[in-house]
Amino acid sequence: PIQKANTLNQNGRIYPRTILEREVMNYQKLIKENRAMGECDHPDSSVVELKNVSHVVKEAYMQGDIVYGSIEILDTPSGKIIQSLIESGVTLGISSRGVGSTQKQGSTQIVQDDFQLICFDMVSEPSTPGAFVLKEGKKVSENELKQAFNKSDRINRMFNDILSWE
């Protein structure tokens, strides 16, 4: 999984399914043209900078509310960082980057119709629950997630959630 619709993420946002479906469909053009590149970490810019590209998305599709995808790590300086981390057993996340507005509903931000998906970046902490990079498209079980993230990580995440409450 690389993104989820109708699910509250750690950034306090919800992506409506219709908007995410449209953007995944639009993203197919970049995939077909082999231009669906992503970076090592989320930059401040909305532009994918070639000097920071680490991977290319080879596939992205929706099943229900979940966007699944496959990526190829590139032989670039940033790609070598990602490759080294994966080979060392580091669990990496994947996170969408886009531009658009949100509308507040209670404590949640609902992504609006002007949202435009730019790319999927490799990150240490994905905002989408369960959006972790797995070798060979393997599905993560609840047990594997608990092994990848120890009790301290989960407590830290909850603490950060509490601190972000308004």
C-alpha positions as CSV (number, residue, x, y, z in Angstrom):
1,P,0.0,0.0,0.0
2,I,1.3,3.5,-0.9
3,Q,-1.8,5.6,-0.1
4,K,-5.3,5.1,1.3
5,A,-8.6,6.9,0.7
6,N,-11.1,7.8,3.3
7,T,-8.6,7.1,6.0
8,L,-7.3,9.6,8.6
9,N,-3.5,9.9,8.1
10,Q,-0.9,11.1,10.6
11,N,-1.0,14.6,9.0
12,G,-4.7,14.9,10.0
13,R,-5.9,14.6,6.4
14,I,-8.4,12.4,4.7
15,Y,-8.2,11.9,0.9
16,P,-11.7,11.2,-0.5
17,R,-11.8,8.2,-2.7
18,T,-13.1,10.0,-5.8
19,I,-10.2,12.5,-5.7
20,L,-7.6,9.8,-5.1
21,E,-9.0,7.6,-7.9
22,R,-8.9,10.5,-10.3
23,E,-5.3,11.3,-9.4
24,V,-4.1,7.7,-9.6
25,M,-5.7,7.5,-13.0
26,N,-4.0,10.8,-14.1
27,Y,-0.7,9.4,-12.7
28,Q,-0.8,6.5,-15.2
29,K,0.4,8.8,-17.9
30,L,3.6,9.4,-16.0
31,I,4.0,5.7,-15.3
32,K,3.6,4.8,-19.0
33,E,6.2,7.5,-20.0
34,N,8.6,6.2,-17.3
35,R,8.5,9.7,-15.6
36,A,6.8,8.7,-12.3
37,M,9.9,9.5,-10.3
38,G,10.1,10.1,-6.6
39,E,12.8,11.4,-4.2
40,C,14.6,10.3,-1.1
41,D,12.6,12.3,1.5
42,H,9.9,14.9,1.0
43,P,11.4,18.2,-0.1
44,D,9.8,21.6,0.4
45,S,9.3,22.0,-3.3
46,S,6.4,20.7,-5.4
47,V,8.9,20.0,-8.2
48,V,10.6,16.6,-8.5
49,E,14.3,17.5,-8.7
50,L,16.3,15.1,-10.9
51,K,19.4,15.4,-8.7
52,N,17.4,13.9,-5.8
53,V,15.5,11.1,-7.7
54,S,15.8,7.7,-6.0
55,H,13.2,5.6,-7.6
56,V,10.6,5.3,-10.3
57,V,7.0,4.1,-9.8
58,K,6.3,1.2,-12.1
59,E,2.7,0.5,-11.1
60,A,0.0,2.3,-9.1
61,Y,-3.6,1.1,-8.9
62,M,-6.6,1.2,-6.5
63,Q,-8.4,-1.7,-4.9
64,G,-11.2,-0.4,-2.8
65,D,-9.8,2.5,-0.8
66,I,-6.2,1.3,-1.0
67,V,-3.6,2.5,-3.6
68,Y,-1.1,-0.2,-4.3
69,G,2.1,0.3,-6.1
70,S,5.5,-1.1,-7.1
71,I,8.7,0.9,-7.4
72,E,12.1,0.4,-8.9
73,I,15.1,1.7,-7.0
74,L,17.4,3.6,-9.4
75,D,21.2,3.6,-9.6
76,T,21.4,7.3,-8.6
77,P,23.1,8.8,-5.5
78,S,19.7,9.0,-3.8
79,G,18.7,5.6,-5.0
80,K,21.9,4.1,-3.6
81,I,21.0,5.6,-0.2
82,I,17.6,3.9,-0.4
83,Q,19.1,0.6,-1.6
84,S,21.7,0.6,1.2
85,L,19.0,1.3,3.8
86,I,16.8,-1.5,2.5
87,E,19.7,-3.9,2.3
88,S,20.6,-3.0,5.9
89,G,17.1,-4.0,7.0
90,V,15.7,-0.5,7.5
91,T,12.0,-0.3,7.1
92,L,11.2,2.6,4.8
93,G,7.9,4.3,4.1
94,I,6.4,5.7,1.0
95,S,4.4,8.9,0.9
96,S,2.5,10.9,-1.7
97,R,3.4,14.4,-2.4
98,G,0.8,16.8,-3.9
99,V,-0.6,20.3,-4.0
100,G,-4.1,21.5,-3.3
101,S,-6.3,22.8,-0.6
102,T,-8.0,21.2,2.4
103,Q,-11.1,22.0,4.3
104,K,-11.3,21.6,8.0
105,Q,-14.1,19.4,9.4
106,G,-13.6,19.2,13.2
107,S,-10.0,18.2,13.8
108,T,-9.6,16.7,10.3
109,Q,-8.5,18.3,7.1
110,I,-10.4,17.0,4.0
111,V,-8.4,17.1,0.8
112,Q,-10.4,19.1,-1.8
113,D,-11.1,18.7,-5.5
114,D,-8.2,20.9,-6.5
115,F,-5.7,18.3,-5.2
116,Q,-3.0,17.3,-7.7
117,L,-0.8,14.3,-7.1
118,I,2.9,15.0,-7.9
119,C,4.7,11.9,-6.9
120,F,5.4,9.2,-4.2
121,D,8.6,9.8,-2.1
122,M,10.5,7.5,0.1
123,V,10.3,8.6,3.7
124,S,11.3,7.5,7.2
125,E,7.8,8.1,8.6
126,P,4.8,7.7,6.2
127,S,1.7,9.6,7.0
128,T,-0.5,6.9,5.5
129,P,-1.0,4.0,7.9
130,G,0.9,0.8,6.7
131,A,2.6,2.5,3.7
132,F,5.9,0.7,4.1
133,V,8.3,-0.4,1.4
134,L,8.5,-4.2,1.2
135,K,10.8,-6.3,-0.9
136,E,9.1,-8.2,-3.7
137,G,5.7,-6.7,-2.9
138,K,5.2,-8.8,0.2
139,K,2.2,-7.9,2.4
140,V,2.9,-6.8,5.9
141,S,1.2,-8.7,8.7
142,E,0.3,-7.0,12.0
143,N,3.0,-9.1,13.6
144,E,5.7,-7.9,11.2
145,L,4.7,-4.3,11.8
146,K,5.0,-4.9,15.6
147,Q,8.5,-6.3,15.0
148,A,9.5,-3.3,12.8
149,F,8.3,-0.8,15.3
150,N,9.0,-1.4,18.9
151,K,6.9,-0.3,21.8
152,S,8.9,2.9,22.2
153,D,8.2,3.9,18.5
154,R,4.5,3.4,19.1
155,I,4.5,5.4,22.3
156,N,6.5,8.2,20.6
157,R,3.9,8.2,17.7
158,M,1.0,8.5,20.2
159,F,2.8,11.2,22.1
160,N,3.3,13.2,18.9
161,D,-0.4,12.7,18.0
162,I,-1.4,14.1,21.4
163,L,0.9,17.1,21.0
164,S,-0.6,17.9,17.6
165,W,-4.2,18.1,19.0
166,E,-5.6,21.7,19.0
